[in-house]
Amino acid sequence: MRFGFGFEIARGGSDAAVPVVPGQSLTSFALTPSVHYHPNSQTATLDGSSRVTACPDIRGLAALSGVNFSGTTIGPVQMTDALGRRYWRFRGADALIVANMLTALSARAVGVFMVARVHLAKNSANFFSPRYSAYTDDASNSSYSGGATLRQVVTGNSAPWLYGAGIGAFTDAANGYRAIPGAQMQVIGVASRTTANGGQRIYVNNDVASVAQSGVTSTNCTGGLIGGVPAASNGITLGSNAANNSGDFFDLYEFALWNASLSNAQADAIATAMIGNYAIPAIDSQLVLEGDSITNAIPTALATDPTSGGNMAMILTDPGSSWLPATCRVLCRGQSGAQVSDLVTRRDAASTLAAALMPGGAAKNVVAIQIGRNNVSESNGKQNSTQFYAALVALINTAATGYLQRGWKVVEVVNIAGPSTAVTTNLIAGEDTIQKRLEAIRSLVADTANHLPNPTFLTDCLAGPGQAYDGLLNVLHLYDVTVGGDSMFRTAADAQDAAAGYYDNDFTHLRLVGQQLMVSGGDTPAYGYGAIL
């Protein structure tokens, strides 16, 4: 029997095999790292909230601390996945301090590799940074200020590119599209070298983007930070874990650093060793989840997920699950307050994710769009269903820039139910509440009786029979998900049913179990996100 990727259990008899879980043991490298951390095989010190306060270095050099200079715990939460492996969850404002025994660190002669899952694809995240560019003691030092050695950077509305310090993977025009981390488990890394030694190599698994040397020239750095960047006076600049909107959100399974200028062969071997240990397959496709705060899974009054990993990209790629192929990169791009116009801006931005296509055509590049709640509300877009529909069609089908024209397969996810809050602007008959507008939009994009796309919607997007994009536009009928035969996302009454446990008390956002239901589809799996691929 197979559970997840590469998890074999033999049954019966005295020769039954012992379960082997990929990554349960630390990775063995031909070239010994300078520092090495592996939560599953180490015993970290935790506080009462399972936050890491200390952990030794496997190499015995530079231990980790999850407590800052003022005595405040800043460490990540230690958790255990469905395959029994411990990992550390960084939730935006969490970080670990690498002790100052890590010395003589050069910005242009260092390799950083980690096995991680990145929660969000809409904001920047710092994975590792040196702490001091010069250090004598805690009172006499200079904080490093060159930008994290390895980080994810979103500039404006760009894709979430991996960067080596200040140099983005997108500068490799041929291979940069692969250097975008997702929610699935992957190896990410950088081998930073001088131009003479080959510049930087940025990794996602065995895929490499070759970019220029770091602009940082510091050669005698001390200490480091995982999940943050240094500030003056021994401080640490952290993000925020409020609203999943900023900060360093990632799950860390293993981290290793080489205080050396790695050759191509050495860096490749490091990535290959981690890939083999965790049985990580090559990425050959992608699913992008576009939308607003419903997709983003923001924590609100009842929806608060204190460990932050409750968005659908994380649920779809949870270790041990089988919603999607393990070869699929999954990116959560939901943004609080987003309307269709915001998705158009992201689609057409410089260094856009919409242009970072995997080879293989539209079948390998799928974007799922759940948008509209902010468009139709009186406090935001004030659009009626007709106005919204025109904007949605243009998002999908616009000469040269539409998702279809750019080479994507599009899944229009019909909005979950919302509140019966009144609307008063741009009124048309039968649409005097938010929910009634959402229901009218539902009818414009879907044949709700037969659970098919509305033929007019297909035609308007040039995706009808015989048209240019025939077969590349589908509709996910999320509104008809049921549990125990009862609808959960269809009506305003569903949104107000606190006892069911899915909605928050704002009748818009979902609790963690609601996010999970959007993925599974409940009794109707064909209507959940897990059925998209």
C-alpha positions as a printed NumPy array, in Angstrom:
array([[  0.   ,   0.   ,   0.   ],
       [  1.269,   3.491,  -0.844],
       [  0.588,   6.533,   1.315],
       [  1.699,   9.734,  -0.348],
       [  4.805,   9.79 ,  -2.484],
       [  7.271,   6.992,  -1.868],
       [  5.687,   5.727,   1.37 ],
       [  5.503,   1.945,   1.224],
       [  3.958,  -0.351,   3.795],
       [  4.074,  -4.094,   3.279],
       [  1.413,  -6.094,   5.089],
       [  1.376,  -9.557,   6.499],
       [  3.927, -12.091,   7.685],
       [  7.023, -11.694,   9.765],
       [  8.867, -10.138,   6.827],
       [  6.573,  -7.118,   6.622],
       [  8.636,  -4.111,   5.624],
       [  9.268,  -1.272,   8.011],
       [  7.67 ,   1.927,   6.69 ],
       [ 10.193,   4.226,   5.064],
       [  9.141,   7.846,   4.951],
       [ 11.128,  10.113,   2.631],
       [ 13.074,  12.701,   4.569],
       [ 12.567,  11.123,   7.978],
       [ 16.354,  11.001,   8.279],
       [ 18.664,  13.883,   7.53 ],
       [ 20.234,  14.146,   4.097],
       [ 23.73 ,  12.751,   3.664],
       [ 25.97 ,  14.999,   1.584],
       [ 29.262,  14.162,  -0.107],
       [ 30.463,  17.637,   0.856],
       [ 29.891,  18.25 ,   4.561],
       [ 27.893,  21.417,   5.289],
       [ 29.112,  24.055,   7.721],
       [ 25.779,  24.11 ,   9.576],
       [ 22.903,  21.672,   9.276],
       [ 19.429,  21.468,  10.869],
       [ 16.814,  18.735,  10.461],
       [ 13.79 ,  19.03 ,  12.783],
       [ 12.705,  15.417,  12.454],
       [ 15.981,  13.932,  13.679],
       [ 16.772,  16.623,  16.246],
       [ 15.312,  17.49 ,  19.617],
       [ 14.549,  21.183,  19.672],
       [ 13.673,  23.01 ,  22.877],
       [ 10.082,  24.25 ,  22.741],
       [  8.027,  26.654,  24.798],
       [  4.468,  25.947,  25.947],
       [  3.098,  26.869,  22.523],
       [  5.408,  24.464,  20.67 ],
       [  7.557,  27.349,  19.462],
       [ 11.223,  26.582,  18.944],
       [ 13.41 ,  28.393,  21.463],
       [ 16.663,  26.492,  20.807],
       [ 18.099,  23.744,  18.634],
       [ 21.656,  22.459,  18.286],
       [ 23.563,  22.398,  15.022],
       [ 24.077,  18.855,  13.734],
       [ 27.611,  19.914,  12.779],
       [ 28.213,  21.251,  16.282],
       [ 29.127,  24.756,  15.137],
       [ 26.244,  27.238,  15.339],
       [ 23.15 ,  26.422,  17.382],
       [ 19.801,  28.069,  16.703],
       [ 17.929,  30.367,  19.064],
       [ 14.292,  31.307,  18.849],
       [ 14.616,  34.053,  21.461],
       [ 15.739,  37.57 ,  20.555],
       [ 17.92 ,  39.975,  22.546],
       [ 14.967,  41.304,  24.51 ],
       [ 13.954,  37.816,  25.635],
       [ 10.935,  37.557,  23.331],
       [ 10.262,  34.205,  21.69 ],
       [ 10.335,  34.607,  17.915],
       [ 10.882,  30.983,  16.913],
       [  8.638,  29.024,  14.54 ],
       [  6.088,  26.45 ,  15.635],
       [  7.219,  22.822,  15.562],
       [  4.597,  20.664,  13.895],
       [  4.239,  17.116,  12.585],
       [  2.902,  16.268,   9.131],
       [  0.62 ,  13.379,   8.144],
       [  3.651,  11.159,   7.445],
       [  4.961,  11.674,  10.963],
       [  7.801,  14.09 ,  10.129],
       [  8.528,  17.079,  12.341],
       [  9.025,  20.435,  10.662],
       [  9.12 ,  24.113,  11.616],
       [  6.375,  26.463,  10.483],
       [  7.396,  30.101,  10.034],
       [  4.271,  32.248,  10.256],
       [  5.279,  35.658,   9.026],
       [  6.789,  37.078,  12.207],
       [  8.844,  34.018,  13.191],
       [ 12.609,  33.607,  12.868],
       [ 15.562,  31.612,  14.121],
       [ 18.946,  33.127,  14.997],
       [ 22.034,  31.259,  13.804],
       [ 24.689,  31.652,  16.493],
       [ 27.734,  33.861,  15.982],
       [ 30.034,  30.85 ,  15.809],
       [ 29.228,  30.944,  12.102],
       [ 31.975,  33.323,  11.012],
       [ 33.929,  34.5  ,   7.962],
       [ 30.806,  34.192,   5.84 ],
       [ 31.178,  35.759,   2.4  ],
       [ 28.208,  37.038,   0.415],
       [ 29.859,  35.77 ,  -2.773],
       [ 31.106,  32.432,  -1.47 ],
       [ 28.22 ,  30.637,   0.214],
       [ 25.687,  27.934,  -0.532],
       [ 22.273,  27.748,   1.146],
       [ 19.891,  24.864,   0.485],
       [ 16.662,  23.895,   2.211],
       [ 13.653,  21.614,   1.872],
       [ 10.562,  23.741,   2.292],
       [  6.966,  24.488,   1.41 ],
       [  6.165,  28.151,   0.769],
       [  2.651,  29.156,   1.841],
       [  2.021,  32.277,  -0.209],
       [  2.971,  33.475,  -3.688],
       [  1.904,  37.088,  -3.281],
       [  4.515,  38.499,  -0.914],
       [  8.247,  38.436,  -0.303],
       [  9.865,  36.012,   2.141],
       [ 13.377,  35.892,   3.611],
       [ 14.772,  32.392,   3.949],
       [ 18.346,  33.093,   5.08 ],
       [ 20.427,  36.188,   5.716],
       [ 23.766,  36.802,   7.409],
       [ 23.307,  38.768,  10.625],
       [ 26.388,  40.994,  10.914],
       [ 28.648,  42.329,   8.175],
       [ 31.2  ,  43.137,  10.891],
       [ 31.191,  41.842,  14.459],
       [ 33.422,  42.348,  17.482],
       [ 30.882,  41.852,  20.245],
       [ 27.215,  42.576,  20.931],
       [ 27.975,  46.239,  21.548],
       [ 30.357,  46.702,  18.609],
       [ 29.031,  45.432,  15.311],
       [ 27.47 ,  46.357,  11.989],
       [ 24.209,  44.702,  10.935],
       [ 24.265,  43.066,   7.536],
       [ 22.185,  45.063,   5.051],
       [ 22.679,  43.44 ,   1.682],
       [ 19.381,  41.599,   1.386],
       [ 18.799,  37.964,   2.294],
       [ 21.158,  35.494,   0.641],
       [ 18.167,  33.362,  -0.322],
       [ 14.71 ,  34.875,  -0.535],
       [ 11.446,  35.07 ,  -2.447],
       [ 10.721,  38.537,  -3.793],
       [  7.515,  40.046,  -5.148],
       [  8.122,  43.453,  -6.675],
       [  4.891,  45.329,  -7.295],
       [  2.715,  42.646,  -8.873],
       [  5.492,  40.41 , -10.145],
       [  5.789,  36.653,  -9.813],
       [  7.303,  35.423,  -6.519],
       [ 10.801,  34.888,  -7.897],
       [ 13.649,  33.345,  -5.982],
       [ 16.51 ,  35.777,  -5.512],
       [ 20.152,  35.424,  -4.658],
       [ 20.533,  38.604,  -2.561],
       [ 19.482,  41.372,  -4.986],
       [ 19.492,  39.329,  -8.196],
       [ 16.271,  37.675,  -9.333],
       [ 15.932,  34.381, -11.154],
       [ 13.856,  36.089, -13.837],
       [ 17.095,  37.576, -15.2  ],
       [ 17.802,  34.131, -16.64 ],
       [ 15.411,  34.482, -19.571],
       [ 15.674,  30.813, -20.527],
       [ 15.267,  29.101, -17.14 ],
       [ 13.974,  31.661, -14.656],
       [ 10.366,  30.489, -14.937],
       [ 11.28 ,  27.374, -12.974],
       [ 12.786,  29.287, -10.036],
       [  9.474,  30.102,  -8.39 ],
       [  8.778,  28.221,  -5.146],
       [  5.355,  26.777,  -4.423],
       [  3.346,  25.183,  -1.644],
       [  4.48 ,  21.702,  -2.652],
       [  7.564,  20.265,  -1.026],
       [ 10.705,  21.26 ,  -2.896],
       [ 14.389,  21.909,  -2.582],
       [ 15.252,  25.591,  -2.912],
       [ 18.747,  26.95 ,  -2.804],
       [ 21.449,  29.283,  -4.002],
       [ 25.129,  28.849,  -4.71 ],
       [ 26.517,  32.373,  -4.529],
       [ 29.875,  32.91 ,  -6.237],
       [ 31.831,  35.691,  -7.881],
       [ 31.526,  36.298, -11.596],
       [ 34.905,  34.628, -12.071],
       [ 33.55 ,  31.523, -10.351],
       [ 30.322,  31.439, -12.343],
       [ 28.005,  33.926, -10.652],
       [ 24.979,  32.631,  -8.769],
       [ 22.984,  29.469,  -9.346],
       [ 19.414,  29.524,  -7.999],
       [ 17.7  ,  26.174,  -7.506],
       [ 14.241,  24.693,  -7.33 ],
       [ 14.93 ,  20.981,  -7.151],
       [ 17.298,  20.18 , -10.035],
       [ 16.194,  23.162, -12.095],
       [ 18.733,  25.969, -12.151],
       [ 18.575,  29.653, -13.036],
       [ 22.026,  31.127, -13.658],
       [ 22.238,  34.8  , -12.683],
       [ 24.835,  37.479, -12.002],
       [ 26.988,  37.62 ,  -8.896],
       [ 25.51 ,  39.214,  -5.793],
       [ 25.914,  42.957,  -5.559],
       [ 26.877,  42.497,  -1.901],
       [ 30.627,  42.405,  -1.309],
       [ 30.717,  41.614,   2.433],
       [ 33.374,  38.989,   3.084],
       [ 33.498,  38.58 ,   6.85 ],
       [ 29.892,  38.157,   7.999],
       [ 28.97 ,  36.617,  11.332],
       [ 25.862,  34.721,  12.428],
       [ 22.646,  34.459,  10.493],
       [ 18.88 ,  34.524,  10.459],
       [ 16.372,  32.041,   9.091],
       [ 13.063,  33.778,   8.391],
       [ 14.105,  37.385,   8.922],
       [ 16.66 ,  40.078,   8.141],
       [ 18.854,  41.997,  10.579],
       [ 18.162,  45.479,  11.849],
       [ 20.334,  47.97 ,  13.719],
       [ 21.314,  47.469,  17.372],
       [ 21.117,  43.668,  17.208],
       [ 17.492,  43.881,  16.081],
       [ 15.637,  41.668,  13.659],
       [ 13.171,  42.847,  11.044],
       [ 10.252,  40.445,  10.912],
       [  7.097,  40.369,   8.843],
       [  3.61 ,  40.049,  10.236],
       [  1.445,  37.007,  10.801],
       [ -1.681,  39.158,  10.682],
       [ -4.056,  38.486,   7.793],
       [ -1.512,  36.316,   5.914],
       [ -0.583,  39.482,   4.059],
       [  3.111,  39.952,   4.729],
       [  6.08 ,  38.135,   6.126],
       [  7.911,  34.883,   5.783],
       [  5.407,  32.031,   5.606],
       [  7.061,  28.681,   5.   ],
       [  7.461,  25.175,   6.397],
       [ 11.078,  24.116,   6.881],
       [ 12.02 ,  20.431,   6.808],
       [ 15.783,  20.725,   6.451],
       [ 18.385,  23.482,   6.163],
       [ 22.078,  23.329,   5.315],
       [ 24.697,  25.991,   4.601],
       [ 28.149,  25.72 ,   3.07 ],
       [ 30.565,  28.511,   3.96 ],
       [ 32.372,  28.1  ,   0.655],
       [ 32.245,  28.892,  -3.038],
       [ 30.598,  25.795,  -4.457],
       [ 31.367,  24.511,  -7.918],
       [ 28.486,  23.723, -10.269],
       [ 29.019,  20.021,  -9.667],
       [ 29.063,  20.429,  -5.888],
       [ 25.896,  22.553,  -5.83 ],
       [ 24.119,  20.185,  -8.194],
       [ 25.082,  17.228,  -6.008],
       [ 23.709,  18.958,  -2.903],
       [ 20.349,  19.567,  -4.586],
       [ 20.291,  16.01 ,  -5.911],
       [ 20.993,  14.554,  -2.461],
       [ 18.088,  16.444,  -0.899],
       [ 15.77 ,  15.549,  -3.76 ],
       [ 16.657,  11.881,  -3.394],
       [ 16.251,  11.862,   0.371],
       [ 12.757,  13.352,   0.153],
       [ 11.757,  11.541,  -3.059],
       [ 10.814,  14.826,  -4.709],
       [  9.851,  14.503,  -8.382],
       [ 10.652,  17.046, -11.077],
       [  8.078,  19.812, -11.524],
       [  6.376,  19.695, -14.928],
       [  3.148,  21.688, -14.44 ],
       [  1.553,  24.373, -12.297],
       [ -1.746,  25.353, -10.71 ],
       [ -2.192,  29.   ,  -9.741],
       [ -4.995,  29.9  ,  -7.332],
       [ -6.065,  33.473,  -8.053],
       [ -8.605,  35.435,  -6.085],
       [ -9.273,  37.57 ,  -3.057],
       [ -9.147,  36.986,   0.706],
       [-11.336,  33.883,   0.386],
       [ -8.545,  32.253,  -1.608],
       [ -5.897,  33.838,   0.596],
       [ -7.546,  32.255,   3.659],
       [ -7.046,  35.264,   5.89 ],
       [ -7.498,  34.656,   9.612],
       [-10.473,  36.623,  10.924],
       [-12.654,  36.371,  14.033],
       [-13.551,  32.674,  13.878],
       [-11.413,  31.752,  10.89 ],
       [ -8.132,  32.307,  12.687],
       [ -5.711,  29.48 ,  11.99 ],
       [ -2.918,  30.175,  14.482],
       [ -0.443,  28.147,  12.473],
       [ -1.314,  29.976,   9.242],
       [ -0.986,  27.15 ,   6.728],
       [ -4.689,  26.87 ,   5.961],
       [ -4.87 ,  28.193,   2.417],
       [ -5.945,  25.846,  -0.34 ],
       [ -2.499,  25.619,  -1.948],
       [ -1.153,  24.201,   1.302],
       [ -4.121,  21.862,   1.736],
       [ -3.863,  20.602,  -1.838],
       [ -0.174,  19.766,  -1.349],
       [ -0.236,  18.476,   2.228],
       [  2.241,  15.597,   2.584],
       [  0.373,  12.317,   2.382],
       [ -2.501,  13.789,   0.361],
       [ -3.254,  12.884,  -3.242],
       [ -5.306,  15.821,  -4.505],
       [ -2.752,  16.762,  -7.134],
       [  0.202,  15.158,  -8.901],
       [  3.403,  15.597,  -6.92 ],
       [  4.903,  17.074, -10.091],
       [  2.668,  20.162,  -9.906],
       [  3.817,  23.555,  -8.631],
       [  0.956,  25.111,  -6.658],
       [  0.817,  28.838,  -5.942],
       [ -1.65 ,  30.74 ,  -3.759],
       [ -2.044,  34.267,  -5.18 ],
       [ -5.175,  35.305,  -3.272],
       [ -5.002,  38.932,  -2.155],
       [ -7.239,  40.575,   0.433],
       [ -9.596,  43.087,  -1.154],
       [ -8.816,  42.014,  -4.715],
       [-11.186,  42.72 ,  -7.57 ],
       [-10.963,  41.674, -11.21 ],
       [ -9.028,  44.85 , -11.987],
       [ -6.327,  43.775,  -9.516],
       [ -5.992,  40.424, -11.256],
       [ -5.621,  42.243, -14.581],
       [ -2.844,  44.362, -13.054],
       [ -1.055,  41.242, -11.812],
       [ -1.574,  39.493, -15.131],
       [  0.028,  42.342, -17.078],
       [  2.738,  43.371, -14.596],
       [  6.45 ,  43.402, -15.263],
       [  8.01 ,  39.971, -14.618],
       [  4.49 ,  38.595, -14.318],
       [  3.657,  35.09 , -13.21 ],
       [  1.284,  34.938, -16.174],
       [  4.325,  34.777, -18.457],
       [  6.157,  32.126, -16.397],
       [  4.732,  29.189, -18.315],
       [  5.8  ,  25.597, -17.974],
       [  6.554,  23.782, -21.241],
       [  3.773,  21.596, -22.587],
       [  1.044,  24.088, -23.389],
       [ -2.114,  25.08 , -21.553],
       [ -2.672,  21.604, -20.101],
       [  0.44 ,  22.162, -17.979],
       [ -0.51 ,  25.694, -16.889],
       [ -3.828,  26.057, -15.081],
       [ -5.163,  29.156, -13.345],
       [ -8.223,  28.811, -11.085],
       [-10.015,  32.101, -10.433],
       [-12.474,  32.73 ,  -7.615],
       [-13.186,  36.456,  -7.656],
       [-16.163,  38.77 ,  -7.342],
       [-17.04 ,  39.249,  -3.698],
       [-15.283,  42.629,  -3.57 ],
       [-16.47 ,  43.631,  -7.027],
       [-20.126,  43.47 ,  -6.048],
       [-20.054,  44.912,  -2.531],
       [-21.155,  48.458,  -1.818],
       [-17.923,  49.147,   0.07 ],
       [-15.74 ,  48.176,  -2.882],
       [-16.555,  47.774,  -6.569],
       [-20.306,  48.411,  -6.508],
       [-20.652,  46.357,  -9.691],
       [-23.795,  44.567, -10.724],
       [-23.586,  41.161, -12.368],
       [-23.474,  42.534, -15.91 ],
       [-20.586,  44.877, -15.118],
       [-18.692,  42.142, -13.312],
       [-19.252,  39.663, -16.128],
       [-17.764,  42.03 , -18.708],
       [-14.672,  42.512, -16.532],
       [-14.287,  38.757, -15.968],
       [-14.516,  37.973, -19.674],
       [-11.857,  40.6  , -20.412],
       [ -9.57 ,  39.09 , -17.764],
       [ -9.806,  35.73 , -19.481],
       [-10.077,  36.834, -23.11 ],
       [ -8.225,  39.947, -24.264],
       [ -6.063,  40.047, -27.364],
       [ -2.42 ,  39.249, -26.507],
       [ -2.82 ,  39.639, -22.724],
       [ -5.805,  37.52 , -21.653],
       [ -5.103,  34.36 , -19.719],
       [ -6.195,  32.269, -22.673],
       [ -4.098,  34.272, -25.092],
       [ -1.058,  33.965, -22.813],
       [ -1.293,  30.175, -22.896],
       [ -3.221,  29.221, -19.769],
       [ -6.081,  26.854, -19.193],
       [ -8.643,  28.725, -17.09 ],
       [-10.991,  27.366, -14.439],
       [-13.614,  29.895, -13.372],
       [-14.473,  28.963,  -9.787],
       [-18.012,  30.113,  -9.106],
       [-18.066,  32.1  ,  -5.878],
       [-19.187,  30.64 ,  -2.601],
       [-22.241,  32.262,  -1.042],
       [-22.032,  35.595,   0.729],
       [-24.166,  37.759,   3.007],
       [-27.557,  39.271,   2.291],
       [-26.113,  42.759,   2.796],
       [-27.967,  45.39 ,   0.75 ],
       [-26.412,  47.067,  -2.303],
       [-27.7  ,  50.378,  -3.642],
       [-25.43 ,  51.404,  -6.521],
       [-25.738,  50.218, -10.142],
       [-28.912,  48.333,  -9.275],
       [-30.59 ,  46.059, -11.759],
       [-33.735,  44.049, -11.219],
       [-33.429,  41.194,  -8.743],
       [-29.978,  42.198,  -7.445],
       [-30.433,  44.224,  -4.291],
       [-28.039,  42.236,  -2.044],
       [-24.498,  40.905,  -2.322],
       [-25.769,  37.34 ,  -2.418],
       [-28.27 ,  38.049,  -5.196],
       [-25.495,  39.567,  -7.288],
       [-23.362,  36.482,  -6.689],
       [-26.277,  34.259,  -7.724],
       [-26.79 ,  36.294, -10.897],
       [-23.095,  35.926, -11.745],
       [-23.427,  32.217, -11.103],
       [-26.086,  31.988, -13.812],
       [-23.992,  34.011, -16.263],
       [-20.997,  31.687, -16.088],
       [-22.588,  28.327, -15.296],
       [-25.409,  26.091, -16.436],
       [-26.39 ,  25.394, -12.843],
       [-28.921,  22.686, -13.7  ],
       [-26.442,  20.531, -15.637],
       [-23.236,  21.673, -13.967],
       [-21.62 ,  22.805, -17.169],
       [-20.166,  26.117, -18.307],
       [-22.785,  28.517, -19.641],
       [-22.428,  28.248, -23.441],
       [-22.606,  32.032, -23.798],
       [-19.736,  32.405, -21.332],
       [-17.653,  30.022, -23.417],
       [-18.486,  31.86 , -26.617],
       [-17.744,  35.27 , -25.123],
       [-14.309,  33.987, -24.089],
       [-13.63 ,  32.402, -27.525],
       [-13.707,  29.002, -25.826],
       [-16.871,  27.593, -27.371],
       [-17.006,  24.642, -29.774],
       [-14.707,  25.255, -32.724],
       [-13.366,  28.547, -31.344],
       [ -9.708,  29.37 , -30.767],
       [ -9.652,  28.25 , -27.114],
       [-12.127,  25.393, -27.254],
       [-11.554,  23.104, -24.255],
       [ -9.4  ,  25.595, -22.35 ],
       [-12.098,  27.187, -20.176],
       [-14.02 ,  25.293, -17.549],
       [-16.23 ,  26.117, -14.571],
       [-15.9  ,  24.68 , -11.062],
       [-19.335,  24.503,  -9.43 ],
       [-18.166,  25.215,  -5.899],
       [-21.573,  26.633,  -4.959],
       [-23.112,  23.146,  -5.095],
       [-20.784,  21.437,  -2.62 ],
       [-22.822,  19.448,  -0.114],
       [-22.195,  17.711,   3.196],
       [-24.709,  15.136,   4.323],
       [-26.892,  16.174,   1.398],
       [-27.084,  19.804,   2.539],
       [-25.588,  22.689,   0.584],
       [-22.814,  24.607,   2.339],
       [-21.843,  27.354,  -0.129],
       [-25.019,  28.001,  -2.138],
       [-27.274,  30.418,  -0.259],
       [-27.066,  33.365,   2.121],
       [-28.511,  31.03 ,   4.756],
       [-25.524,  28.726,   4.225],
       [-23.16 ,  31.646,   4.787],
       [-24.98 ,  32.546,   8.006],
       [-25.064,  28.984,   9.356],
       [-22.541,  29.298,  12.165],
       [-23.496,  25.892,  13.537],
       [-22.232,  24.17 ,  10.393],
       [-18.781,  25.449,  11.29 ],
       [-17.536,  26.452,   7.844],
       [-18.054,  30.219,   7.652],
       [-16.677,  32.941,   9.82 ],
       [-19.121,  35.305,  11.492],
       [-18.714,  37.867,   8.696],
       [-20.619,  35.433,   6.391],
       [-17.826,  35.763,   3.798],
       [-14.595,  34.156,   4.943],
       [-14.095,  30.541,   5.869],
       [-12.627,  28.794,   8.856],
       [ -9.947,  26.177,   8.265],
       [-12.565,  23.428,   7.869],
       [-14.249,  25.597,   5.238],
       [-11.008,  25.881,   3.293],
       [-10.648,  22.12 ,   3.536],
       [-14.21 ,  21.7  ,   2.27 ],
       [-13.511,  23.911,  -0.75 ],
       [-10.704,  21.488,  -1.583],
       [-12.486,  18.188,  -0.91 ],
       [-15.956,  19.073,  -2.169],
       [-17.508,  17.1  ,   0.681],
       [-20.13 ,  14.68 ,  -0.678],
       [-19.586,  16.2  ,  -4.127],
       [-15.841,  15.953,  -4.827],
       [-16.293,  16.924,  -8.468],
       [-17.131,  20.457,  -7.273],
       [-14.062,  20.942,  -5.065],
       [-10.657,  22.365,  -5.959],
       [ -9.183,  18.902,  -5.575],
       [-10.93 ,  17.901,  -8.804],
       [ -9.381,  20.646, -10.966],
       [ -6.511,  18.468, -12.166]])
